[in-house]
């Protein structure tokens, strides 16, 4: 069993509770789907939460993460010796729980203007780039992908379930589009539309072969 965890935005107590459940049910791994929110100011709390974990915690990056820091890694990386916490780079394909899982972090911030205005964190590396797409294509070549885990959901899923008028709350026009939505859509289609699990939207959405996790939601797959 793999457990997935929605956006936690630096709330390590949510991670602590999720890990407690992961140990209770004997999960193979706990995977957080981006907007993990680990920054220099809260590293100690994340370290202490994962220090004695028997279940590995993996995370991808979202648009509320230290993307400049994380995107410099090209292989799955343990953050600290003694802590069972690992960053999964964009484009990674790995075997977990007898399944082949592909990963792609990244998303655009619809509230970028507001964050820059008020001096809140925004990272210029938040968007998926062509090298990361090519990395996934190369790593997935010849493999049947069982699960695709992304931060940003595919374009078709967002268009089906979210009213575009919601964009106006963030000070952008109805024509604003996250380019990563279409990138994920293309990847999803190219991989044969495996079951895809995403975060980012802060709302639980359930489809036949897609699932968006709500903020702080824990899901077994």
N, C-alpha and C positions, 0 to 999 in steps of 0.2 A: 504494500500500500504506500502510495505517495500522498502527502498532505500538501495542499496549496494554501497560501496565505495572501490575502488581498493587501492593498496599500496600507502601510502602518505609519508612514510619515514620521519616523523617529520614535514611535511609542514602543520602547523596548519591553514594557510590561505586557503588551499584547503578544509580543514574540515569546515572552516567558510562559504565558498561559498556553500558547500554541505548542510550545516545546513540551510542556507537561503532558498535554494530551497525546503528542507524538510518542512519548515514552510509554504512556499507558497502553496504547494500541499497538505498539511495536512497529511503527512506520519505518519504511526504508529511508525516507528523506523528507525534509520539510523545505518546500521551495516557495520563496516569496517573489511575487510577480512585478516588482518594481515600485518606485516611491518608497524604498526601504527607509531612507532618511538617516543614514549613518554619516555623520560629519565629525570633524575633529573634536567638537565640544561634547559629544555623547559617546565617544568610543569606549570609554571605561565601562559604561553600563551595558553596551552590546557585548563587550569582552566577557564580563562577569556572567551575563545571561547564557552564553554559549560555552563557557569554559569547561564544564563537566558534562556536556551533552554527549549522549551515546548516539544520538540521531544527528546526522550532518544537516546543517542549515545552509541552503544555497539561495542566492538572490541575484536578480537581474536589476539593471538600472532603469529608472523612469525619468520623468522630467522634473521631479523634485528630489534629485540626487546629486552627488558630487561627480557628475559625469566626466569632467576633465580628469579626475583621479582614476575613475574606474575604467574608462575606455583606453587607457594606456596598457592594460593587461590584454594579452592575446591567448592565454590559457587559463583554465579554471584554477583559481588562486586562493589558497588559505590565507586569511588575513593576519592571523597571529598564531604562533606556536602555542599549542595547548588549548586553543579555542576551535571548536568544530564549526567554523563559519567560513563560507567560501563564496567568492564572486564568480559568476558565470558570464564570460564575455559575450557580446553580440556575435551571433553566427555559430555558436557552439552546438555540436551534436554529441550526445553522450548516452550511454546505456544505463538505465536506472530501473530497478524492479522488473527486470526482464522485458523492458520496453525501450525503444529508441526515441529519445526526446530531443527536439530542436528548440533553440532559444534565440530570442531577439528582443533585447531591451530597446529603450528609446521612445520618445514621443515629443511633440511640440507643445509648448505652454501657451494656451489660449489667453492666459492672463499675463503674458510677458510684459506688456506695456505697464500694467499696474505694478508689477513686481519691480520693474526698473524705476518707476516713479517714486515708490516708497523705499527703495533701497533694499528690497527683499532679494533673497537668493534667486539667481537665474544663471543657467550654465549654457554657454554657446555650443557645447558638445552634445546637447540633448537629442539632436536629430540623427536618424540612421543615415550612414553614408554608403557610397557605392562599394567601398572595400569591405564593409561589414556584410553587405548583401552577397557579394562574391564569395566571402568566407563561408557563409551558410550554404550557398549553392555547391561549393567544393566539398564541404564536410558532409552534406546530405547525399552526394552523388552515389547512386547505386544502392541506397538504403531505403527501406520502408519506414517512414516516420510515423510513429504511433501517436505522439503528442507534440503539439507546437505550443510553446509558452512564450507569450509576448507581453509587453506592457500595454502598448496601444492595440486596440481591437481592429479587425479588418473594416474597411470602408463600408462594405455592404451591411455589416451588422450594425454599425453606428447609424447609418442612414435609415435602417429599418426601425430602430428602437428609440432614437433620440430626436426630439423636435429641434430643428435648426434655430428656432427663435430663442432657445436657451443661450445661444452665442451672444446675444445682445447684453446679457448680464455682465459680460467681461469686457465691454467697451470695444468690441469688434463688430464688423458688419456681417450680414447673413452670408456673404460670399467667402468668409474666412474658412479655410480648410487646413487641417493638419496633413501635410504631405506624407507623413508616416502611415496614415490610414491606408492609402493606396499601395504603399510599399508592402505593408503586411498583407493586404489583399492579394497582391501578386505572388508573394511568397507562399501564402496559403494555397492558392490555386496550383502553383507550380509543384507543390509537394503532394498534390492529390487531395487537398482539403481534409487533412486529418483532424481529429478533435483538437480544437484550439482553445486555450485558456488565457484570459487577459485580465488586466485591472484598469486603472486610469480613470474610469468613468464614475466611480463611486456609486454604483448602482448594480444590483444583482439582475443579470439577464441570463435566461436559460434558453438554449436552442438545441436543435437536433445534434449538431456537431460543433457547437460553439458555446462558450460560457464566459461571462464577465463576472468577476468576483466583486462584491461590494467591499467597501473600506472595512478592514479588520476581519473580513470573513475567512473562515477556515473550511476547506473543502477536501474530502478524500477522493482520490481518483485511482 
